[in-house]
């Protein structure tokens, strides 16, 4: 063991921040409020919120990842779509007739 008094000093410093009511009535009320908050059943809205928040966060993460990926792909492509379309003619065949969209 070391002779470091870190935890003792931490307790002494935290003692000033600790809330200690002077009378027994305040202690009883404080304990009852904590017990009530712990034992209170969850509402339907709270249950839905507990399920919805992680799902919404997952979708948000997916959307951000998709946005970053699309941006990265667009910046790394050497040719632009207009140049690609202009260099490759589009031909449509209907009943043996060939129609070209580049003419």
Gaussian input, Z-matrix of N, CA and C with variables (Angstrom, degrees):
# hf/3-21g

backbone

0 1
 N
 C     1     B1
 C     2     B2     1     A1
 N     3     B3     2     A2     1     D1
 C     4     B4     3     A3     2     D2
 C     5     B5     4     A4     3     D3
 N     6     B6     5     A5     4     D4
 C     7     B7     6     A6     5     D5
 C     8     B8     7     A7     6     D6
 N     9     B9     8     A8     7     D7
 C    10    B10     9     A9     8     D8
 C    11    B11    10    A10     9     D9
 N    12    B12    11    A11    10    D10
 C    13    B13    12    A12    11    D11
 C    14    B14    13    A13    12    D12
 N    15    B15    14    A14    13    D13
 C    16    B16    15    A15    14    D14
 C    17    B17    16    A16    15    D15
 N    18    B18    17    A17    16    D16
 C    19    B19    18    A18    17    D17
 C    20    B20    19    A19    18    D18
 N    21    B21    20    A20    19    D19
 C    22    B22    21    A21    20    D20
 C    23    B23    22    A22    21    D21
 N    24    B24    23    A23    22    D22
 C    25    B25    24    A24    23    D23
 C    26    B26    25    A25    24    D24
 N    27    B27    26    A26    25    D25
 C    28    B28    27    A27    26    D26
 C    29    B29    28    A28    27    D27
 N    30    B30    29    A29    28    D28
 C    31    B31    30    A30    29    D29
 C    32    B32    31    A31    30    D30
 N    33    B33    32    A32    31    D31
 C    34    B34    33    A33    32    D32
 C    35    B35    34    A34    33    D33
 N    36    B36    35    A35    34    D34
 C    37    B37    36    A36    35    D35
 C    38    B38    37    A37    36    D36
 N    39    B39    38    A38    37    D37
 C    40    B40    39    A39    38    D38
 C    41    B41    40    A40    39    D39
 N    42    B42    41    A41    40    D40
 C    43    B43    42    A42    41    D41
 C    44    B44    43    A43    42    D42
 N    45    B45    44    A44    43    D43
 C    46    B46    45    A45    44    D44
 C    47    B47    46    A46    45    D45
 N    48    B48    47    A47    46    D46
 C    49    B49    48    A48    47    D47
 C    50    B50    49    A49    48    D48
 N    51    B51    50    A50    49    D49
 C    52    B52    51    A51    50    D50
 C    53    B53    52    A52    51    D51
 N    54    B54    53    A53    52    D52
 C    55    B55    54    A54    53    D53
 C    56    B56    55    A55    54    D54
 N    57    B57    56    A56    55    D55
 C    58    B58    57    A57    56    D56
 C    59    B59    58    A58    57    D57
 N    60    B60    59    A59    58    D58
 C    61    B61    60    A60    59    D59
 C    62    B62    61    A61    60    D60
 N    63    B63    62    A62    61    D61
 C    64    B64    63    A63    62    D62
 C    65    B65    64    A64    63    D63
 N    66    B66    65    A65    64    D64
 C    67    B67    66    A66    65    D65
 C    68    B68    67    A67    66    D66
 N    69    B69    68    A68    67    D67
 C    70    B70    69    A69    68    D68
 C    71    B71    70    A70    69    D69
 N    72    B72    71    A71    70    D70
 C    73    B73    72    A72    71    D71
 C    74    B74    73    A73    72    D72
 N    75    B75    74    A74    73    D73
 C    76    B76    75    A75    74    D74
 C    77    B77    76    A76    75    D75
 N    78    B78    77    A77    76    D76
 C    79    B79    78    A78    77    D77
 C    80    B80    79    A79    78    D78
 N    81    B81    80    A80    79    D79
 C    82    B82    81    A81    80    D80
 C    83    B83    82    A82    81    D81
 N    84    B84    83    A83    82    D82
 C    85    B85    84    A84    83    D83
 C    86    B86    85    A85    84    D84
 N    87    B87    86    A86    85    D85
 C    88    B88    87    A87    86    D86
 C    89    B89    88    A88    87    D87
 N    90    B90    89    A89    88    D88
 C    91    B91    90    A90    89    D89
 C    92    B92    91    A91    90    D90
 N    93    B93    92    A92    91    D91
 C    94    B94    93    A93    92    D92
 C    95    B95    94    A94    93    D93
 N    96    B96    95    A95    94    D94
 C    97    B97    96    A96    95    D95
 C    98    B98    97    A97    96    D96
 N    99    B99    98    A98    97    D97
 C   100   B100    99    A99    98    D98
 C   101   B101   100   A100    99    D99
 N   102   B102   101   A101   100   D100
 C   103   B103   102   A102   101   D101
 C   104   B104   103   A103   102   D102
 N   105   B105   104   A104   103   D103
 C   106   B106   105   A105   104   D104
 C   107   B107   106   A106   105   D105
 N   108   B108   107   A107   106   D106
 C   109   B109   108   A108   107   D107
 C   110   B110   109   A109   108   D108
 N   111   B111   110   A110   109   D109
 C   112   B112   111   A111   110   D110
 C   113   B113   112   A112   111   D111
 N   114   B114   113   A113   112   D112
 C   115   B115   114   A114   113   D113
 C   116   B116   115   A115   114   D114
 N   117   B117   116   A116   115   D115
 C   118   B118   117   A117   116   D116
 C   119   B119   118   A118   117   D117
 N   120   B120   119   A119   118   D118
 C   121   B121   120   A120   119   D119
 C   122   B122   121   A121   120   D120
 N   123   B123   122   A122   121   D121
 C   124   B124   123   A123   122   D122
 C   125   B125   124   A124   123   D123
 N   126   B126   125   A125   124   D124
 C   127   B127   126   A126   125   D125
 C   128   B128   127   A127   126   D126
 N   129   B129   128   A128   127   D127
 C   130   B130   129   A129   128   D128
 C   131   B131   130   A130   129   D129
 N   132   B132   131   A131   130   D130
 C   133   B133   132   A132   131   D131
 C   134   B134   133   A133   132   D132
 N   135   B135   134   A134   133   D133
 C   136   B136   135   A135   134   D134
 C   137   B137   136   A136   135   D135
 N   138   B138   137   A137   136   D136
 C   139   B139   138   A138   137   D137
 C   140   B140   139   A139   138   D138
 N   141   B141   140   A140   139   D139
 C   142   B142   141   A141   140   D140
 C   143   B143   142   A142   141   D141
 N   144   B144   143   A143   142   D142
 C   145   B145   144   A144   143   D143
 C   146   B146   145   A145   144   D144
 N   147   B147   146   A146   145   D145
 C   148   B148   147   A147   146   D146
 C   149   B149   148   A148   147   D147
 N   150   B150   149   A149   148   D148
 C   151   B151   150   A150   149   D149
 C   152   B152   151   A151   150   D150
 N   153   B153   152   A152   151   D151
 C   154   B154   153   A153   152   D152
 C   155   B155   154   A154   153   D153
 N   156   B156   155   A155   154   D154
 C   157   B157   156   A156   155   D155
 C   158   B158   157   A157   156   D156
 N   159   B159   158   A158   157   D157
 C   160   B160   159   A159   158   D158
 C   161   B161   160   A160   159   D159
 N   162   B162   161   A161   160   D160
 C   163   B163   162   A162   161   D161
 C   164   B164   163   A163   162   D162
 N   165   B165   164   A164   163   D163
 C   166   B166   165   A165   164   D164
 C   167   B167   166   A166   165   D165
 N   168   B168   167   A167   166   D166
 C   169   B169   168   A168   167   D167
 C   170   B170   169   A169   168   D168
 N   171   B171   170   A170   169   D169
 C   172   B172   171   A171   170   D170
 C   173   B173   172   A172   171   D171
 N   174   B174   173   A173   172   D172
 C   175   B175   174   A174   173   D173
 C   176   B176   175   A175   174   D174
 N   177   B177   176   A176   175   D175
 C   178   B178   177   A177   176   D176
 C   179   B179   178   A178   177   D177
 N   180   B180   179   A179   178   D178
 C   181   B181   180   A180   179   D179
 C   182   B182   181   A181   180   D180
 N   183   B183   182   A182   181   D181
 C   184   B184   183   A183   182   D182
 C   185   B185   184   A184   183   D183
 N   186   B186   185   A185   184   D184
 C   187   B187   186   A186   185   D185
 C   188   B188   187   A187   186   D186
 N   189   B189   188   A188   187   D187
 C   190   B190   189   A189   188   D188
 C   191   B191   190   A190   189   D189
 N   192   B192   191   A191   190   D190
 C   193   B193   192   A192   191   D191
 C   194   B194   193   A193   192   D192
 N   195   B195   194   A194   193   D193
 C   196   B196   195   A195   194   D194
 C   197   B197   196   A196   195   D195
 N   198   B198   197   A197   196   D196
 C   199   B199   198   A198   197   D197
 C   200   B200   199   A199   198   D198
 N   201   B201   200   A200   199   D199
 C   202   B202   201   A201   200   D200
 C   203   B203   202   A202   201   D201
 N   204   B204   203   A203   202   D202
 C   205   B205   204   A204   203   D203
 C   206   B206   205   A205   204   D204
 N   207   B207   206   A206   205   D205
 C   208   B208   207   A207   206   D206
 C   209   B209   208   A208   207   D207
 N   210   B210   209   A209   208   D208
 C   211   B211   210   A210   209   D209
 C   212   B212   211   A211   210   D210
 N   213   B213   212   A212   211   D211
 C   214   B214   213   A213   212   D212
 C   215   B215   214   A214   213   D213
 N   216   B216   215   A215   214   D214
 C   217   B217   216   A216   215   D215
 C   218   B218   217   A217   216   D216
 N   219   B219   218   A218   217   D217
 C   220   B220   219   A219   218   D218
 C   221   B221   220   A220   219   D219
 N   222   B222   221   A221   220   D220
 C   223   B223   222   A222   221   D221
 C   224   B224   223   A223   222   D222
 N   225   B225   224   A224   223   D223
 C   226   B226   225   A225   224   D224
 C   227   B227   226   A226   225   D225
 N   228   B228   227   A227   226   D226
 C   229   B229   228   A228   227   D227
 C   230   B230   229   A229   228   D228
 N   231   B231   230   A230   229   D229
 C   232   B232   231   A231   230   D230
 C   233   B233   232   A232   231   D231
 N   234   B234   233   A233   232   D232
 C   235   B235   234   A234   233   D233
 C   236   B236   235   A235   234   D234
 N   237   B237   236   A236   235   D235
 C   238   B238   237   A237   236   D236
 C   239   B239   238   A238   237   D237
 N   240   B240   239   A239   238   D238
 C   241   B241   240   A240   239   D239
 C   242   B242   241   A241   240   D240
 N   243   B243   242   A242   241   D241
 C   244   B244   243   A243   242   D242
 C   245   B245   244   A244   243   D243
 N   246   B246   245   A245   244   D244
 C   247   B247   246   A246   245   D245
 C   248   B248   247   A247   246   D246
 N   249   B249   248   A248   247   D247
 C   250   B250   249   A249   248   D248
 C   251   B251   250   A250   249   D249
 N   252   B252   251   A251   250   D250
 C   253   B253   252   A252   251   D251
 C   254   B254   253   A253   252   D252
 N   255   B255   254   A254   253   D253
 C   256   B256   255   A255   254   D254
 C   257   B257   256   A256   255   D255
 N   258   B258   257   A257   256   D256
 C   259   B259   258   A258   257   D257
 C   260   B260   259   A259   258   D258
 N   261   B261   260   A260   259   D259
 C   262   B262   261   A261   260   D260
 C   263   B263   262   A262   261   D261
 N   264   B264   263   A263   262   D262
 C   265   B265   264   A264   263   D263
 C   266   B266   265   A265   264   D264
 N   267   B267   266   A266   265   D265
 C   268   B268   267   A267   266   D266
 C   269   B269   268   A268   267   D267
 N   270   B270   269   A269   268   D268
 C   271   B271   270   A270   269   D269
 C   272   B272   271   A271   270   D270
 N   273   B273   272   A272   271   D271
 C   274   B274   273   A273   272   D272
 C   275   B275   274   A274   273   D273
 N   276   B276   275   A275   274   D274
 C   277   B277   276   A276   275   D275
 C   278   B278   277   A277   276   D276
 N   279   B279   278   A278   277   D277
 C   280   B280   279   A279   278   D278
 C   281   B281   280   A280   279   D279
 N   282   B282   281   A281   280   D280
 C   283   B283   282   A282   281   D281
 C   284   B284   283   A283   282   D282
 N   285   B285   284   A284   283   D283
 C   286   B286   285   A285   284   D284
 C   287   B287   286   A286   285   D285
 N   288   B288   287   A287   286   D286
 C   289   B289   288   A288   287   D287
 C   290   B290   289   A289   288   D288
 N   291   B291   290   A290   289   D289
 C   292   B292   291   A291   290   D290
 C   293   B293   292   A292   291   D291
 N   294   B294   293   A293   292   D292
 C   295   B295   294   A294   293   D293
 C   296   B296   295   A295   294   D294
 N   297   B297   296   A296   295   D295
 C   298   B298   297   A297   296   D296
 C   299   B299   298   A298   297   D297
 N   300   B300   299   A299   298   D298
 C   301   B301   300   A300   299   D299
 C   302   B302   301   A301   300   D300
 N   303   B303   302   A302   301   D301
 C   304   B304   303   A303   302   D302
 C   305   B305   304   A304   303   D303
 N   306   B306   305   A305   304   D304
 C   307   B307   306   A306   305   D305
 C   308   B308   307   A307   306   D306

   B1=1.4464
   B2=1.5210
   B3=1.2768
   B4=1.4606
   B5=1.5213
   B6=1.3064
   B7=1.4581
   B8=1.5213
   B9=1.3105
   B10=1.4610
   B11=1.5291
   B12=1.2886
   B13=1.4580
   B14=1.5260
   B15=1.3079
   B16=1.4595
   B17=1.5295
   B18=1.3339
   B19=1.4609
   B20=1.5263
   B21=1.3098
   B22=1.4680
   B23=1.5225
   B24=1.3239
   B25=1.4656
   B26=1.5258
   B27=1.3312
   B28=1.4580
   B29=1.5246
   B30=1.3189
   B31=1.4669
   B32=1.5263
   B33=1.3168
   B34=1.4651
   B35=1.5211
   B36=1.3199
   B37=1.4641
   B38=1.5290
   B39=1.3230
   B40=1.4587
   B41=1.5216
   B42=1.3197
   B43=1.4661
   B44=1.5212
   B45=1.3205
   B46=1.4611
   B47=1.5239
   B48=1.3196
   B49=1.4569
   B50=1.5235
   B51=1.3049
   B52=1.4597
   B53=1.5239
   B54=1.3450
   B55=1.4652
   B56=1.5170
   B57=1.3130
   B58=1.4596
   B59=1.5226
   B60=1.3332
   B61=1.4713
   B62=1.5291
   B63=1.3137
   B64=1.4674
   B65=1.5316
   B66=1.3471
   B67=1.4599
   B68=1.5278
   B69=1.3220
   B70=1.4668
   B71=1.5247
   B72=1.3329
   B73=1.4612
   B74=1.5295
   B75=1.3145
   B76=1.4706
   B77=1.5238
   B78=1.3307
   B79=1.4695
   B80=1.5242
   B81=1.3235
   B82=1.4645
   B83=1.5198
   B84=1.3278
   B85=1.4699
   B86=1.5164
   B87=1.3198
   B88=1.4615
   B89=1.5250
   B90=1.3089
   B91=1.4692
   B92=1.5257
   B93=1.3260
   B94=1.4682
   B95=1.5273
   B96=1.3139
   B97=1.4726
   B98=1.5217
   B99=1.3226
   B100=1.4667
   B101=1.5206
   B102=1.3289
   B103=1.4627
   B104=1.5303
   B105=1.3157
   B106=1.4642
   B107=1.5244
   B108=1.3220
   B109=1.4689
   B110=1.5192
   B111=1.3278
   B112=1.4619
   B113=1.5238
   B114=1.3209
   B115=1.4640
   B116=1.5240
   B117=1.3218
   B118=1.4580
   B119=1.5287
   B120=1.3418
   B121=1.4704
   B122=1.5258
   B123=1.2977
   B124=1.4624
   B125=1.5241
   B126=1.3259
   B127=1.4611
   B128=1.5151
   B129=1.3296
   B130=1.4627
   B131=1.5226
   B132=1.3233
   B133=1.4669
   B134=1.5261
   B135=1.3255
   B136=1.4590
   B137=1.5212
   B138=1.3390
   B139=1.4596
   B140=1.5202
   B141=1.3391
   B142=1.4626
   B143=1.5217
   B144=1.3227
   B145=1.4614
   B146=1.5243
   B147=1.3260
   B148=1.4696
   B149=1.5177
   B150=1.3380
   B151=1.4622
   B152=1.5174
   B153=1.3309
   B154=1.4614
   B155=1.5226
   B156=1.3042
   B157=1.4669
   B158=1.5240
   B159=1.3326
   B160=1.4729
   B161=1.5223
   B162=1.3408
   B163=1.4659
   B164=1.5209
   B165=1.3326
   B166=1.4626
   B167=1.5215
   B168=1.3142
   B169=1.4660
   B170=1.5229
   B171=1.3298
   B172=1.4703
   B173=1.5173
   B174=1.3385
   B175=1.4627
   B176=1.5270
   B177=1.3209
   B178=1.4603
   B179=1.5182
   B180=1.3157
   B181=1.4614
   B182=1.5221
   B183=1.3262
   B184=1.4603
   B185=1.5269
   B186=1.3392
   B187=1.4604
   B188=1.5261
   B189=1.3195
   B190=1.4670
   B191=1.5226
   B192=1.3286
   B193=1.4704
   B194=1.5249
   B195=1.3315
   B196=1.4651
   B197=1.5216
   B198=1.3217
   B199=1.4622
   B200=1.5120
   B201=1.3195
   B202=1.4698
   B203=1.5215
   B204=1.3242
   B205=1.4662
   B206=1.5157
   B207=1.3300
   B208=1.4687
   B209=1.5206
   B210=1.3065
   B211=1.4640
   B212=1.5207
   B213=1.3132
   B214=1.4616
   B215=1.5228
   B216=1.3246
   B217=1.4643
   B218=1.5224
   B219=1.3241
   B220=1.4626
   B221=1.5250
   B222=1.2982
   B223=1.4687
   B224=1.5241
   B225=1.3235
   B226=1.4624
   B227=1.5203
   B228=1.3306
   B229=1.4644
   B230=1.5249
   B231=1.3473
   B232=1.4653
   B233=1.5303
   B234=1.3166
   B235=1.4643
   B236=1.5152
   B237=1.3116
   B238=1.4488
   B239=1.5197
   B240=1.3178
   B241=1.4706
   B242=1.5290
   B243=1.3259
   B244=1.4667
   B245=1.5250
   B246=1.3051
   B247=1.4638
   B248=1.5250
   B249=1.3065
   B250=1.4600
   B251=1.5217
   B252=1.3093
   B253=1.4642
   B254=1.5221
   B255=1.3150
   B256=1.4656
   B257=1.5264
   B258=1.3146
   B259=1.4627
   B260=1.5273
   B261=1.3202
   B262=1.4662
   B263=1.5267
   B264=1.3113
   B265=1.4693
   B266=1.5288
   B267=1.3188
   B268=1.4545
   B269=1.5193
   B270=1.3143
   B271=1.4575
   B272=1.5176
   B273=1.3427
   B274=1.4568
   B275=1.5189
   B276=1.3273
   B277=1.4608
   B278=1.5198
   B279=1.3500
   B280=1.4555
   B281=1.5202
   B282=1.3110
   B283=1.4715
   B284=1.5182
   B285=1.2911
   B286=1.4542
   B287=1.5162
   B288=1.3322
   B289=1.4697
   B290=1.5244
   B291=1.3228
   B292=1.4637
   B293=1.5180
   B294=1.3032
   B295=1.4573
   B296=1.5242
   B297=1.3219
   B298=1.4538
   B299=1.5178
   B300=1.3092
   B301=1.4600
   B302=1.5279
   B303=1.3092
   B304=1.4623
   B305=1.5145
   B306=1.3290
   B307=1.4714
   B308=1.4968
   A1=110.60
   A2=114.51
   A3=118.44
   A4=109.40
   A5=114.87
   A6=120.50
   A7=111.39
   A8=116.62
   A9=120.86
   A10=109.20
   A11=116.22
   A12=121.62
   A13=111.37
   A14=117.33
   A15=120.44
   A16=111.75
   A17=116.78
   A18=119.53
   A19=111.68
   A20=117.23
   A21=120.06
   A22=110.71
   A23=116.54
   A24=119.79
   A25=110.98
   A26=116.62
   A27=120.71
   A28=110.48
   A29=117.45
   A30=121.24
   A31=111.09
   A32=116.99
   A33=120.42
   A34=111.08
   A35=116.80
   A36=120.09
   A37=111.32
   A38=117.14
   A39=120.87
   A40=111.88
   A41=117.71
   A42=120.60
   A43=110.99
   A44=117.53
   A45=120.59
   A46=111.27
   A47=117.72
   A48=121.84
   A49=112.92
   A50=117.28
   A51=121.34
   A52=109.77
   A53=114.56
   A54=120.18
   A55=108.67
   A56=116.25
   A57=121.18
   A58=108.59
   A59=116.36
   A60=119.11
   A61=111.10
   A62=115.72
   A63=120.71
   A64=112.83
   A65=117.29
   A66=118.37
   A67=111.59
   A68=115.42
   A69=121.53
   A70=111.24
   A71=117.43
   A72=120.87
   A73=110.74
   A74=116.92
   A75=120.42
   A76=110.82
   A77=116.80
   A78=119.76
   A79=110.87
   A80=115.94
   A81=120.47
   A82=110.63
   A83=116.53
   A84=120.39
   A85=111.28
   A86=116.85
   A87=121.07
   A88=110.88
   A89=117.00
   A90=120.47
   A91=110.91
   A92=117.38
   A93=120.64
   A94=111.03
   A95=117.31
   A96=119.95
   A97=111.25
   A98=116.73
   A99=119.93
   A100=109.96
   A101=117.05
   A102=121.25
   A103=110.90
   A104=117.43
   A105=121.58
   A106=111.16
   A107=117.18
   A108=120.52
   A109=111.19
   A110=117.60
   A111=121.25
   A112=110.82
   A113=117.38
   A114=121.62
   A115=114.16
   A116=118.89
   A117=121.17
   A118=110.04
   A119=117.61
   A120=118.94
   A121=110.43
   A122=115.29
   A123=120.32
   A124=110.21
   A125=116.19
   A126=121.43
   A127=109.08
   A128=114.86
   A129=120.17
   A130=109.70
   A131=116.18
   A132=119.16
   A133=111.32
   A134=116.92
   A135=119.67
   A136=111.39
   A137=117.26
   A138=120.02
   A139=111.12
   A140=116.13
   A141=119.60
   A142=111.21
   A143=116.36
   A144=119.45
   A145=111.16
   A146=117.15
   A147=120.02
   A148=111.69
   A149=117.36
   A150=120.92
   A151=111.40
   A152=116.58
   A153=119.81
   A154=112.36
   A155=117.96
   A156=119.93
   A157=113.27
   A158=120.22
   A159=118.60
   A160=112.83
   A161=116.94
   A162=119.71
   A163=109.87
   A164=117.04
   A165=120.40
   A166=110.78
   A167=117.26
   A168=120.01
   A169=110.90
   A170=116.94
   A171=120.07
   A172=111.09
   A173=116.68
   A174=119.90
   A175=111.21
   A176=116.84
   A177=120.14
   A178=110.49
   A179=116.76
   A180=120.82
   A181=110.77
   A182=116.67
   A183=121.02
   A184=111.02
   A185=117.44
   A186=121.37
   A187=111.18
   A188=116.86
   A189=119.93
   A190=110.38
   A191=116.67
   A192=119.99
   A193=110.72
   A194=117.44
   A195=120.27
   A196=110.77
   A197=117.31
   A198=120.52
   A199=112.64
   A200=116.22
   A201=120.07
   A202=110.43
   A203=117.16
   A204=120.89
   A205=111.42
   A206=117.41
   A207=120.64
   A208=110.25
   A209=117.40
   A210=120.52
   A211=110.92
   A212=117.11
   A213=120.95
   A214=110.87
   A215=117.39
   A216=120.30
   A217=111.82
   A218=117.32
   A219=120.06
   A220=111.62
   A221=117.08
   A222=119.50
   A223=112.51
   A224=117.70
   A225=119.96
   A226=113.49
   A227=118.96
   A228=120.32
   A229=109.58
   A230=117.72
   A231=120.20
   A232=113.30
   A233=119.60
   A234=121.19
   A235=109.98
   A236=113.88
   A237=119.95
   A238=109.72
   A239=118.82
   A240=120.83
   A241=113.45
   A242=118.37
   A243=120.77
   A244=110.08
   A245=117.15
   A246=120.69
   A247=110.80
   A248=117.32
   A249=120.99
   A250=110.74
   A251=117.75
   A252=121.34
   A253=110.37
   A254=118.03
   A255=121.13
   A256=111.69
   A257=118.56
   A258=120.25
   A259=113.01
   A260=118.63
   A261=122.36
   A262=109.11
   A263=117.36
   A264=119.07
   A265=111.26
   A266=115.02
   A267=121.36
   A268=107.97
   A269=116.17
   A270=120.84
   A271=109.44
   A272=115.00
   A273=121.52
   A274=107.85
   A275=116.73
   A276=121.71
   A277=109.06
   A278=115.74
   A279=121.81
   A280=107.79
   A281=118.37
   A282=124.27
   A283=111.98
   A284=118.45
   A285=121.79
   A286=113.62
   A287=118.87
   A288=122.12
   A289=108.78
   A290=116.76
   A291=122.29
   A292=108.43
   A293=115.52
   A294=122.00
   A295=107.98
   A296=116.74
   A297=122.00
   A298=108.90
   A299=116.35
   A300=121.00
   A301=112.65
   A302=117.59
   A303=119.34
   A304=112.38
   A305=119.08
   A306=121.01
   A307=111.67
   D1=150.62
   D2=178.60
   D3=-99.89
   D4=163.79
   D5=179.37
   D6=-91.89
   D7=14.70
   D8=-178.88
   D9=-70.06
   D10=129.83
   D11=-177.53
   D12=-99.10
   D13=31.05
   D14=-174.68
   D15=-58.88
   D16=-51.08
   D17=-177.28
   D18=-65.30
   D19=-36.97
   D20=177.70
   D21=-65.10
   D22=-43.76
   D23=177.96
   D24=-64.87
   D25=-37.37
   D26=178.90
   D27=-64.10
   D28=-42.56
   D29=177.73
   D30=-64.32
   D31=-41.07
   D32=179.25
   D33=-64.66
   D34=-41.70
   D35=179.13
   D36=-69.07
   D37=-36.28
   D38=-178.76
   D39=-76.35
   D40=-19.02
   D41=-179.10
   D42=-61.63
   D43=-33.29
   D44=179.00
   D45=-68.47
   D46=-28.79
   D47=-177.97
   D48=-88.12
   D49=-12.94
   D50=-176.75
   D51=-71.78
   D52=136.40
   D53=177.61
   D54=-92.13
   D55=116.33
   D56=178.64
   D57=-127.75
   D58=104.52
   D59=178.31
   D60=-63.94
   D61=150.87
   D62=-176.04
   D63=-82.89
   D64=-30.85
   D65=-175.37
   D66=-111.30
   D67=161.79
   D68=-177.27
   D69=-69.08
   D70=-29.53
   D71=-179.14
   D72=-62.33
   D73=-42.45
   D74=179.32
   D75=-65.69
   D76=-38.02
   D77=177.40
   D78=-63.47
   D79=-41.43
   D80=179.65
   D81=-64.16
   D82=-45.00
   D83=178.90
   D84=-63.20
   D85=-42.79
   D86=-179.64
   D87=-63.10
   D88=-45.24
   D89=178.75
   D90=-64.36
   D91=-39.52
   D92=179.54
   D93=-65.47
   D94=-40.20
   D95=179.20
   D96=-65.27
   D97=-41.93
   D98=178.78
   D99=-65.26
   D100=-45.03
   D101=179.62
   D102=-61.51
   D103=-40.76
   D104=-179.71
   D105=-65.49
   D106=-40.39
   D107=179.65
   D108=-68.05
   D109=-35.25
   D110=-179.49
   D111=-74.15
   D112=-40.79
   D113=-174.81
   D114=-87.17
   D115=-8.34
   D116=-176.56
   D117=-67.21
   D118=128.88
   D119=177.44
   D120=-70.49
   D121=150.18
   D122=-177.85
   D123=-77.33
   D124=141.53
   D125=175.15
   D126=-74.73
   D127=169.59
   D128=176.67
   D129=-63.57
   D130=-40.56
   D131=-179.51
   D132=-64.33
   D133=-37.42
   D134=178.20
   D135=-68.55
   D136=-38.78
   D137=176.80
   D138=-63.23
   D139=-43.91
   D140=178.52
   D141=-64.20
   D142=-39.88
   D143=179.78
   D144=-65.35
   D145=-37.41
   D146=178.58
   D147=-64.36
   D148=-32.35
   D149=177.80
   D150=-83.93
   D151=-35.81
   D152=-173.39
   D153=-74.75
   D154=-37.55
   D155=-176.64
   D156=-58.56
   D157=-49.58
   D158=178.67
   D159=-64.92
   D160=-36.15
   D161=178.81
   D162=-65.99
   D163=-44.33
   D164=178.64
   D165=-63.68
   D166=-39.47
   D167=178.21
   D168=-64.72
   D169=-37.65
   D170=177.92
   D171=-65.00
   D172=-44.19
   D173=178.35
   D174=-64.46
   D175=-38.41
   D176=177.64
   D177=-63.39
   D178=-43.38
   D179=178.09
   D180=-62.63
   D181=-41.00
   D182=177.77
   D183=-63.27
   D184=-42.63
   D185=-179.93
   D186=-65.34
   D187=-41.63
   D188=178.45
   D189=-64.92
   D190=-42.45
   D191=178.59
   D192=-63.38
   D193=-40.78
   D194=178.35
   D195=-65.24
   D196=-41.61
   D197=178.09
   D198=-62.60
   D199=-43.72
   D200=178.59
   D201=-65.09
   D202=-40.32
   D203=179.97
   D204=-64.88
   D205=-45.06
   D206=179.25
   D207=-63.00
   D208=-43.59
   D209=178.58
   D210=-61.82
   D211=-44.05
   D212=-179.95
   D213=-64.48
   D214=-42.37
   D215=179.98
   D216=-65.92
   D217=-39.53
   D218=179.75
   D219=-67.15
   D220=-33.36
   D221=-179.02
   D222=-78.39
   D223=-24.44
   D224=-176.95
   D225=-94.47
   D226=-5.97
   D227=179.04
   D228=-74.76
   D229=133.10
   D230=-177.57
   D231=-75.35
   D232=-29.64
   D233=-178.85
   D234=-116.55
   D235=154.17
   D236=178.99
   D237=-91.97
   D238=154.98
   D239=-178.31
   D240=-58.80
   D241=-34.53
   D242=-179.48
   D243=-64.42
   D244=-42.56
   D245=178.47
   D246=-65.74
   D247=-37.68
   D248=179.12
   D249=-65.55
   D250=-43.24
   D251=179.17
   D252=-65.95
   D253=-40.97
   D254=-178.81
   D255=-68.23
   D256=-32.16
   D257=-177.65
   D258=-82.07
   D259=-19.61
   D260=178.92
   D261=-117.12
   D262=108.13
   D263=-179.12
   D264=-68.63
   D265=145.95
   D266=178.30
   D267=-100.27
   D268=122.59
   D269=179.90
   D270=-120.92
   D271=134.64
   D272=179.38
   D273=-118.04
   D274=132.26
   D275=179.33
   D276=-109.53
   D277=122.63
   D278=177.95
   D279=-129.16
   D280=117.95
   D281=179.70
   D282=52.76
   D283=39.40
   D284=177.74
   D285=86.43
   D286=-12.12
   D287=177.14
   D288=-88.70
   D289=136.99
   D290=-179.27
   D291=-105.39
   D292=125.50
   D293=177.70
   D294=-114.30
   D295=131.21
   D296=179.96
   D297=-110.36
   D298=134.48
   D299=-178.81
   D300=-90.06
   D301=-2.42
   D302=-178.89
   D303=-93.29
   D304=-9.33
   D305=-177.56
   D306=-87.89

